Amino acid sequence: MNALVRQDACRGCGSCSILCPDVFRVEEGTAKVMTVQVAPSFVASCCAAAGKCPAHAIVLGKAQAVMLAGRQNDKPYWVAL
């Protein structure tokens, strides 16, 4: 599974880094993904982090299924295929 954080949506609350610190961390007010490819042992906690994200900024998907779709109003937007 792959993970990414939509930087345009992230509020930097840090809930993802608390629930899944091996995948997410907060730097300069927004969450960052430490590794795009989520190890099987972290999938459950990564899914929990995505489910608890108040901004719905975490996108999870199969390898090659998460991609940058384009820009709208000068902000990137992402799709999970």
C-alpha positions as CSV (number, residue, x, y, z in Angstrom):
1,M,0.0,0.0,0.0
2,N,1.1,3.6,-0.7
3,A,0.4,6.6,1.4
4,L,0.5,10.3,0.8
5,V,-0.5,13.5,2.5
6,R,-2.4,16.1,0.6
7,Q,-0.4,19.2,1.6
8,D,-3.2,21.5,0.5
9,A,-5.6,19.9,3.0
10,C,-3.3,19.0,6.0
11,R,-3.9,21.1,9.1
12,G,-0.8,19.8,10.9
13,C,-2.8,18.5,13.9
14,G,-0.4,15.6,14.3
15,S,-2.9,12.8,14.9
16,C,-1.4,10.8,12.1
17,S,2.1,10.9,13.6
18,I,0.7,9.8,17.0
19,L,-1.3,6.9,15.5
20,C,1.4,5.8,13.0
21,P,4.8,7.4,13.8
22,D,6.7,5.0,11.5
23,V,4.9,6.4,8.4
24,F,4.0,10.0,9.3
25,R,5.6,13.0,11.0
26,V,4.8,16.7,11.3
27,E,7.3,19.1,10.0
28,E,6.8,22.9,9.7
29,G,3.1,22.6,10.4
30,T,2.2,19.9,8.0
31,A,2.3,16.1,8.0
32,K,4.9,14.4,5.8
33,V,5.1,10.7,4.7
34,M,8.4,9.2,5.8
35,T,8.0,6.3,3.3
36,V,5.6,6.2,0.4
37,Q,5.5,2.3,0.4
38,V,3.8,1.3,3.7
39,A,5.3,-1.9,5.2
40,P,2.7,-4.6,5.9
41,S,3.2,-4.3,9.7
42,F,2.1,-0.6,9.6
43,V,-1.0,-1.0,7.4
44,A,-3.4,-1.2,10.2
45,S,-2.0,1.9,12.1
46,C,-1.8,3.8,8.8
47,C,-5.4,3.1,8.0
48,A,-6.3,4.2,11.5
49,A,-4.4,7.5,11.0
50,A,-6.2,8.1,7.7
51,G,-9.6,7.4,9.3
52,K,-8.9,9.8,12.2
53,C,-7.5,12.6,10.0
54,P,-9.9,15.6,10.6
55,A,-8.9,17.2,7.3
56,H,-9.2,13.9,5.3
57,A,-5.7,14.7,4.0
58,I,-4.3,11.2,3.9
59,V,-4.7,9.2,0.7
60,L,-4.1,5.5,0.8
61,G,-4.0,3.1,-2.2
62,K,-2.3,0.3,-4.0
63,A,1.1,0.8,-5.5
64,Q,0.8,3.0,-8.6
65,A,-2.8,3.8,-7.7
66,V,-2.2,7.2,-6.1
67,M,-1.2,9.9,-8.4
68,L,-1.2,13.7,-8.9
69,A,-4.2,14.5,-11.0
70,G,-3.4,18.1,-11.7
71,R,-3.7,21.6,-10.2
72,Q,-6.8,23.6,-9.5
73,N,-6.7,27.2,-8.2
74,D,-2.9,26.7,-8.0
75,K,-3.2,23.8,-5.5
76,P,-2.4,20.2,-6.4
77,Y,-5.2,17.6,-6.1
78,W,-4.8,13.9,-5.9
79,V,-6.8,10.9,-7.0
80,A,-6.8,7.3,-5.7
81,L,-7.4,5.0,-8.7
